[in-house]
Amino acid sequence: MAKNRLSKVQQRRVEEKHNKKLVKPEEHYDDGAFSAPQDGVVISRYGKVADVENQQGQIFRCNIRRTLSSIVTGDKVIWRQNIDPLVNSIIEAVHPRHSELVRPDFYDGIKPVAANIDQIMIISAVLPELSLNIIDRYLVACAATDIDPVIVLNKVDLLDSQHLAELTSYLDYYRQLNYRVLLLSCKNEQGLDEFKHTLQNKTSILVGQSGVGKSSIIHQLLPELSAQVNVGDISEMSGLGQHTTTSTRLYHLPSGGNIIDSPGIREFGLWHLEPEQVMQGYPEFYDYLADCQFRDCNHLTDRNCGLQKAAKSGNIASWRLDNYHKILQTMREVKAKTNKSFK
């Protein structure tokens, strides 16, 4: 049986109603209800509102003007306090960002995660599992945004000497590439002093899979927040980490600097990047690209590939080359499914 089809008149009415829903009503604010503009920092964002800290350390819940394209944790903003303490204040403008961590989103395109960051602390752990692919994804993101990365292996108290020796070979490879690598245990505080020193006088964001211990690290740095920051366990059924942080939030450190806690992820998307940008996250590859027979070598199946030869000879790590291809394959699959451009 044939489906009923809308007439042209009905189609026009449906489109008119749809377009009316897309038109946002104009904002109406009484300027007399707000104090003079002042500078502040976004501590956290919750949907259509954000928490802003003033220069005296007080935090105010603020509405966001619709004319502002995006507001994220770490943004430096101009805001106005509502004279009525029971009514939200308002963010008027955003200062230019000197850096931002972004990720692609199926609905919103390229979506900022946090702004004005000095370094990205890539937190990994042996539980739920040590994922070198996740580490490499964040290193690519750091290279694309020109933000310094620090690789942190947490929960080292769970490692015996044999397993530690096995992981050291991977970590030493990153060290040889001039990446800073730290070993940390929140349980016995191993490496905690060095970790704190790395954070001093900088704005750092903690990133990584769920369950790697980001919230536990926040507990160690700011024990007075124990009631606010939850610590999750590893699921016995799935072996995966439990989400304990639900929103990105900035905290001030007693020794100087700021730390931003972010929700855990299963995989950090890089679909918005081009293959040339992914290559920037693999600096050791550049010494061997000139050895490829073909200028457009795919570094996988093409003959006489310089990277494949370097991997076979041990000049570059074969697992790094594998991760590089896994990232490119994921990018191709997502773009093929969504037919979406992230430019």
N, C-alpha and C positions, 0 to 999 in steps of 0.2 A: 504494500500500500504506500502510495507516494506521500511524502511529508508535506504538510501545509506550508506554503511559502508566504512571507510577508509581502504585502503590496508596496508600491513605491511610497505611498502616503504613510503607511505604517512604519516603513524603514526610516523615513525622514523624522517622524515623531520620536522613534527610539533614539536616533542619533542626537536630536535636540535635547532630550532628557539626559542622555549620557554626557553631552558637552556642558550642560548646566551643572552637573555634579562635579565636573573637573574644574569649574571656575570657583576659586576660593573667595569667600566673602572678604571685603576690605576690613583691615584692622582699625579699631577705633580706641585710642588711648588718650586719656586726659592728661596732658603734659603737666598740669598743675598738681597731679597726684604723685609725681616723682621728684626726687631730689636731683641735684646737678650731676652730670655724667662723671664717672670715675673709672679708673682702671681696675681690672680684676683678672683672675685666672680661673678657667673652668676646671673644677675638681672632678665632676662626673656629669654624664648626660643620661637622661631618662626620657626617651621618646621626645615629646614636644617641650620639655623643660630641662633645665640644667642647674647644677649647683655651682655658684660662683663665689670665690673667696676674695675678699677685699684686702687692701694692704695692711690692715690691722689683724688679719687672720680670722675674721668672721665670715661665716658661710651663709649665703642667701639663695633661696630657690627662685629661679628666674624663668619667665617665659622668653621665647626666642622669636624675634621678628621674622615674619615669613619672607622678607626680602633677603635674609641671610641664607646662603646656599647650604652651608654645613657648619655645625658646631661640634667639636670633639674635645675630649679630655686633653688638657695641656694648652688649649687655645688661650691667648691673651686677648681680652675683650674690653670694650667700653660698655658699661652698664649703668642703670639708674635704679636707685632704691625706691621702693614704694613707701610713701609716707605712712600708709596703713600697714603695720607689721603682720597682719593676718592675710595680706594680699601679696601675690607674687610680684617680684621686681621684674625688670626687663633688660635683655641684652640688646644694645643698640647697634654695635659694630664689632668687627673682628680685626685685630692687627695682623699684618702679614706673617706667615709662618716661616721659620728658618729651616724647618724640616717637617716631614710627616710620614708616618707609616700607613700605607694604603693596602687594600685588598679588593679583588673584584667581587661584585655582587650580581646575581642573576637579574635583579629587578632595578637596582640603583646604579649600575655601571661601576665605576671605580669609587670605592667607599673609604674615606679616611678612618683610621682606627684611633690614632692619637697624634698630637702635634707638638712641635718644638722639643723633639727628643734628641739627646746627645749620643746615646748608645742603646743598643738592643741586647738584653741579656737573654740568650737562647738557652732555656732551661731544659735539660734532658735528664733521664734517669733510667736505671735498669728495669724498673717497674713503672708503668705497665710494660714497657719495652724500650730499649734504646733504638731510636729510629734515626739512622744517619741520613735518610732521605729528608726527614723533617728539618734536620739541621741544615742540610744543603739548600732546602727551599728558603729558609730564613736568610742564609748567606747571600742567596741571589737577590732577595728583597732588600737586604742591606746595601748591596752593590748598586742596585737600581735607584735607591733613595739617598745614597751617600751618607749613611748613618753607620757608625762604628759598631761591629758586633763583638760580643763576648760569649764564648761557649762555656756553659756551666753544666758539669755532670753532678747531679744531686743524688742523694741516697747512697753514697759510696760506702756507707757502713754495712750495706747488704752484700758487698762484694768480698769474696775470699781472694787470696793472693793470685790464684790461677785466673779467675775471671778478670781481675783488675789488670793483670798482665796482658790479657787478650784485648781489653779495651784500650790500654795504653798505646798500642800500635796505631789505632785509629786516631786517638787524640794527639799523638806525636806528629802524625801527618798534618793535622790542622795547624799545629804549632810551627811546623816547617814552612807553612804558607803565611806565617806571621799573624795568625789569628791568636787572640788571647784565650787560653783554656784554663778553667778553674775547676777544682774538685771540692765538693761541698757535702756536708752531712749535717742536717738540722738536728738529728738525734744526739750526736756527740759533739756538735759544733766544730767539727773538723773543717778547716778552710774558711771559717766564718769571718775572722779578722781580715783576711785578704779580700774576701768578698765585699765587706763593708768599705774597705779602703778604695776599692774600684768604683764604688758608688758616690764617693765624696764629691760634692760641689758639681754634680752633673744631674741631668734629668734622664732617668733610665726607665725602660719599660721591660717587664717580665713577660716573655712569650714562651709557648710550648704546648705540648699535648696536655689533655686533662689527666690529672693524677701524678704529675711529675714533681709536685711539691711546691708550687708557687705560693700558695696560701700559707704553707708551713714556713716558708722563707720570710713572708711578711710578719708572721708571728715572732720570728727570731729578731727581726729588725725593729719591730714595734710591738712589744708584748702587751702594751696597754690596749691594743685593738683586738685582743683575743675574743671579746664578745661580739665584735663586728665582722671578723673574717673567719669563715668556716674552713675547717680542714676535712677533706674527704678521704675515704679509703678506696682501695682498689676493689672493683667488683669481683667477687668470687666466681660468679657465673661466667662473665665475659673476659675477665682479666684486664678490663679497660678502666681508666681513671674516671672518677665521678666529677661532674662539674660542681665546683665549690664557689667560683666567682661568676656572678651573672652580669656584671657591668664593669666597664673600664673605669678605674678610679685612681686618682693621684694622692699620694701621701708624702708628707715632709719628713725627712730623716733628721734625727737629733744631731748627727755629726755634720750636717750640711748636705744639700742636694735633695732631689725628689725621686720617688719611685712610683711607677704606674703599674698597677696590677691589671691584667687583662684576662678575660675568660679563656679557658682551655679550648683547643681545637683538635680535630682529628687530622686535618690536612690543611695546610696554608696554600690557598689558591694563587697561581701566578698567571692566570689565563690572559690578563691584560697586557702582558709583556710580549716583546718580539724575541725570536730565537737569539738575536745578537745580544739582547739584554741578559738573557739567561747565561750566555757564555761569560759575561762579566763576573758571574759568581764562581767561575772556575779559572782563576788567574794562571794556574800552572799549565793550562792547555795552550796558551798563546805561544809558548816556545816551540810547539810542534805543528802548528797549523800550516806553516810554510812547507812542511814535508808532505802535505796532501797532494796527490796528483791532480785532483780536480779542484777548481776554485770554489765550486758550490758543493763540495763534498758533504755528504750527510753524516759522516763519521760513524756509520753503522754498517752498511752493506757495500759502499763504494770501494773499489779496488785502490790499493796503495794509499790507505788513509794514515796520515801521520799520527793521529791520536790513537788509533788501534795499534799501530806499531809501538808507540810509547807505552801503552798499557801492557802489551805482551812482554816488553823488555823490562817492565817494572819502573820506568821513569815517571809514570803517573799511576795512580791507584785505579785498578779496574773497577772497583766499587764506586768510585767517583764518576767514572765515565758511564757506568750503568745508571746512577742516579740522574745524571744529566739527560740521558735518553728517556728515563721515566717521566721526568718533568715535561719534556717536549711532547711525549705521547699523551700525557694528561691534558696538556693545552690543546692538542689537536682534537682529542675526543670531545672536550667541552665545547669548543668552537663549532665542531661538526653537529653536535646535538642541539645547540642553542642558536646557531647561525647568528651569533651576536658579536659585534665589534666593541671592544673596550677602549677604543681611542677617544 
